[in-house]
Amino acid sequence: MGIKNFLSKTRVIDIQSCLPDGVILITPEGIIQWANNISEQLLSSRELINTNINDYIDKGLVATIEAAQTNNPSIAKLNDCEKYLEITAKAIEEAYVISMRDATQKYKTVNNIIEEHENTKKINYDKNNFLIKLSNDLKSPLHSIIGFSQAIVDGLGGDVTEKQEKYLKIINKNSSDLLYFFNKLVELSQTESGNFEKEVKLFDIANAINSTLKTYQQLYTEKSITTNFVMPENTKKTLYSDEKAFKLMFQILIETLIRSTDIGSLNVELENADEEFLLTHNLTDCSAMLITVVSSSNAILESEIPTLFDPYAVIDKSNKRTILRAIALASVRNIMNYLHGIIWAETIPLKGTAFRIILPFEKEVNE
């Protein structure tokens, strides 16, 4: 039957009773004045009129007022069973019109997802702490192998043949590489676990950058890398943040770029991030520093950018340097999250790869 024919045969249509949701009308005190059939089914009662909504729904009136004020649905539980309702409400004169639907399955699904997420976080946290606590026990044998192999090469145990010296140098190098790799894994575990001893204060960020760059002066010389640090006039130098965490983040970044560079330049620029720039990166209501680090010969392909900070995404690749770089940069990203900042990389034609860091200042880090 068409809708026009239906309407022509029906003078009065009880629209309220045909609604797919439960609908009730309550007073500001929560007294039910009207209810449709679906609401009677949802609340398991045929005598709703002149009863209180709180008799059926835990904190039903509170959920109603909250839904009406925020224009967002509220989730409320029935008093006598493990059943949940999604409530939307609107204030009309001196009453509330409430729409209800069964949200039990949705509520349980969301709760299960949250619970699984929390369990995963706990497992990762425990795993990271386990590795951190065992780190000294695992590193000590490597230090011994490195130290004794180098001592034998230096003649501490007597003369060695040319072939023995060759093998000892291989043992020493591979042990050193393994120790570095393990240190990066421990570093990643520490930053993932978030076990930072917070020390938020005002500090000179320009001085922190300069001192970090000077730490690797010998490596620059060995690899023929030139460095340059520039800061435009009127750039704010004092930053309210965690200086120790910032220095660690910057050291990891610079060390990673140096190890990936054989010759070329490393240019660092510190400037105030303008409002338009912050807006394009969804940062509002804050002032921030913009740090740009450009490595001229660190060739990172456009296809590598999406997984550059994700070691778990590149673990199946055979290039050890790529995996090590991703582990180190993941630590950088984790520290930036702790500092409420962001970091990303982009390729600049004819110039190399630029790492851009936005770090908020003049705003206390939440403790």
Secondary structure, DSSP 8 states (H G I E B T S, - for coil): --HHHHHHH-S---HHHH-SSEEEEE-TT-BEEEE-HHHHHHTT-S--TTSBGGGTBTTHHHHHHHHHHHTS-EEEEBSSSS-EEEEEEEEETTEEEEEEEE-HHHHHHHHHHHHHHHHHHHHHHHHHHHHHHHHHHHHHHHHHHHHHHHHHHTTTTS---HHHHHHHHHHHHHHHHHHHHHHHHHHHHHHHHT-----EEEEEHHHHHHHHHHHTHHHHHHHTEEEEEE--TT---EEEEEHHHHHHHHHHHHHHHHHT-SSEEEEEEEEEE-HHHHHHTT--S-EEEEEEEEESS----GGGGGGTT-GGGSTT-S-HHHHHHHHHHHHHHHHHHHTT-EEEEEEETTTEEEEEEEEEESS----
